[in-house]
Amino acid sequence: MGITRTSYVCLPCRGSYKQGYDHGPERKCPRCGALMVGVGSAFQPPRRRDDEAWRVLSVLLHAGIRFHKRGCGGEGSGYRPRTLAEVKARVAHARRTGEPPAEALVRPVV
């Protein structure tokens, strides 16, 4: 078996890096030196120029949502919204119903 690796993201410079778990708890971006956020091993980064996708990713990460594989088969991390319209609709639904925003963001159907 190889080294287990997970993805880390630098939001300011829109960089994504895969690193092993043996680097310690804090990761700094090799480009700008800012602290990176661990996003999980099932993460697929958006293109660097895709402003909307990076805004959506920022909302998800600030809500505490990560992209970890589920189950033994290594399936994806489940549903995640891809557009700002989806994010806004789910946050509005969470406000109306009193549901935690993190749960509303990852539920497949609102």
C-alpha positions in Angstrom: 0.0 0.0 0.0 1.1 3.5 -0.7 1.1 6.6 1.5 -2.4 7.8 2.5 -2.8 11.3 1.1 -5.5 13.9 1.5 -6.1 17.3 -0.2 -5.5 20.7 1.3 -6.7 24.0 -0.2 -5.4 27.5 0.0 -8.4 29.8 -0.5 -6.4 33.1 -1.1 -4.4 31.7 -4.0 -6.9 29.0 -5.1 -4.4 26.2 -4.8 -5.0 22.5 -4.1 -2.3 20.2 -2.9 -2.3 16.5 -1.9 -0.1 15.6 1.0 0.4 12.7 3.4 -0.8 12.7 6.9 2.8 12.8 8.3 3.4 16.5 7.7 1.9 17.7 11.0 -1.4 19.4 11.9 -0.7 22.8 10.2 0.0 23.1 6.5 1.2 26.2 4.8 0.7 27.0 1.2 3.9 26.7 -0.9 2.9 29.7 -3.0 1.7 32.3 -0.5 2.5 30.9 3.0 -1.1 31.1 4.2 -2.5 28.3 6.3 -4.3 25.7 4.2 -7.6 23.9 5.0 -7.8 20.1 5.0 -10.6 19.2 2.6 -10.4 15.4 2.4 -9.3 12.7 0.0 -12.4 12.8 -2.3 -11.9 16.5 -3.2 -11.8 17.6 -6.8 -10.6 21.2 -7.1 -12.4 23.7 -9.4 -10.4 25.5 -12.0 -8.4 28.4 -10.7 -10.3 30.9 -12.8 -13.8 29.7 -11.8 -14.8 32.4 -9.4 -18.3 31.0 -8.6 -17.0 27.5 -7.8 -14.3 29.0 -5.4 -17.0 31.1 -3.7 -19.2 28.0 -3.3 -16.2 26.0 -2.0 -15.4 28.8 0.5 -19.0 28.7 1.9 -18.8 24.9 2.2 -15.4 25.0 4.0 -16.5 27.8 6.4 -19.6 25.7 7.2 -17.3 22.9 8.2 -18.1 20.6 5.3 -15.3 18.4 3.9 -14.9 15.9 1.1 -14.1 12.5 2.7 -14.7 9.2 1.0 -17.6 7.2 2.3 -17.7 3.4 2.8 -15.3 0.6 2.0 -15.5 1.1 -1.7 -14.1 4.6 -1.6 -17.2 6.2 -3.1 -17.3 10.0 -3.3 -18.2 12.3 -0.5 -21.9 12.6 -1.3 -23.9 15.6 -2.5 -22.3 19.1 -2.5 -23.9 22.2 -4.1 -22.1 23.4 -7.2 -23.6 26.9 -7.8 -24.2 30.0 -5.7 -28.0 29.7 -6.5 -28.0 26.2 -4.9 -26.1 27.5 -1.9 -28.4 30.5 -1.5 -31.6 28.3 -1.7 -30.2 25.8 0.9 -29.2 28.6 3.3 -32.6 30.2 2.9 -34.2 26.8 3.6 -32.1 26.4 6.7 -33.1 29.8 8.0 -36.8 29.1 7.4 -36.8 25.6 9.0 -34.2 26.2 11.7 -32.0 23.4 10.3 -28.3 23.8 10.7 -26.8 25.3 7.5 -24.2 22.6 7.2 -26.9 19.9 7.1 -29.0 21.8 4.6 -26.0 22.2 2.3 -25.2 18.5 2.1 -28.7 17.1 1.8 -29.5 16.0 -1.8 -33.0 17.3 -1.9 -34.4 20.6 -0.3 
